[in-house]
Amino acid sequence: MFRGNHPTRVDEKGRLKLPADFKREVDEIYGAQFYITSLDGKRAKLYPLKAWEAIESSLQKLSPMDPVRKKFLDVTNYYGQMAEMDGQGRLLIPQLIRDSATVKGEVNVLGSQDHLEVVNAELFKAEVMGAGSTIELTASDLAAFAEKTMPKSL
């Protein structure tokens, strides 16, 4: 399970060197094959191929005519490309995502359970900054989280 934040860099050629903690997990569990995509053009999502194949299996349960399935595939295929981690633990982020998400230079690599997310460090901080000068979950954020994760009482 991927978790945590590891600040790093995307080099001038668009390569991300996986942080050591994440690379260790990739080596032990997943292997070097990835599907790199985005759902919104703001974040690169790095799915080990095994994790992406699980998503594809779920999609196969939907009708090929399902508009949600079609939209999901349209967006993830538009941004998506297969990638293989090289011997130095680097992945090439697709140019389209590097441009749309400004994934260049300083980035944060965030663990998202079954995949990694790469975001521009400055833009990410601005996105999650609370009303003050700290990154925080507000009371309403926590209430919404509790509502979605707590068991429903009868």
Residue pairs with C-beta under 8 A, 6 or more apart in sequence:
1 111
1 113
1 114
2 22
2 25
2 111
2 112
2 113
2 114
2 115
2 116
3 111
3 113
4 21
4 110
4 111
5 108
5 109
5 110
5 111
6 19
6 21
6 22
6 108
6 109
7 106
7 107
7 108
7 109
7 121
8 16
8 17
8 19
8 107
8 108
8 109
9 16
9 17
9 105
9 106
9 107
10 16
10 93
10 98
10 103
10 104
10 105
10 107
10 118
11 17
13 92
14 92
14 93
14 94
14 95
14 98
14 104
15 90
15 91
15 92
15 93
16 46
16 90
16 91
16 92
16 93
16 107
16 109
16 118
17 88
17 89
17 90
18 26
18 85
18 89
18 90
18 91
18 109
18 116
19 109
22 109
22 111
22 116
23 85
23 89
26 32
26 48
26 85
29 48
29 50
30 48
30 49
30 50
30 51
31 48
31 49
31 50
32 84
32 85
33 48
33 49
33 82
33 83
33 84
33 85
34 46
34 47
34 48
34 49
34 52
34 82
34 83
34 84
34 85
34 91
35 47
35 49
35 52
35 80
35 81
35 82
35 83
36 44
36 45
36 46
36 47
36 80
36 81
36 82
36 83
36 91
36 93
36 94
36 97
37 44
37 45
37 47
37 75
37 76
37 77
37 79
37 80
37 81
37 97
38 44
38 45
38 75
38 76
38 79
38 80
38 97
38 100
38 101
39 45
39 75
39 76
40 75
41 79
41 97
41 100
41 101
42 100
42 101
42 119
42 123
43 101
43 117
43 118
43 119
44 93
44 94
44 97
44 98
44 101
44 103
44 117
44 118
44 119
45 112
45 115
45 116
45 117
46 83
46 91
46 115
46 116
46 117
46 118
47 55
47 114
47 115
48 114
48 115
49 82
51 114
51 115
52 115
54 114
59 69
59 72
59 73
62 68
62 69
63 69
64 70
78 96
79 94
79 96
79 97
79 100
80 94
81 94
83 91
83 92
83 94
84 91
85 91
93 103
93 118
97 103
98 104
101 118
101 119
101 120
102 120
102 123
103 118
103 119
103 120
104 120
105 120
105 121
106 120
106 121
106 122
107 118
107 119
107 120
107 121
108 118
108 119
108 121
108 124
109 116
109 117
109 118
110 116
110 117
110 118
110 119
119 127
125 135
128 135
129 135
130 136
130 138
137 145
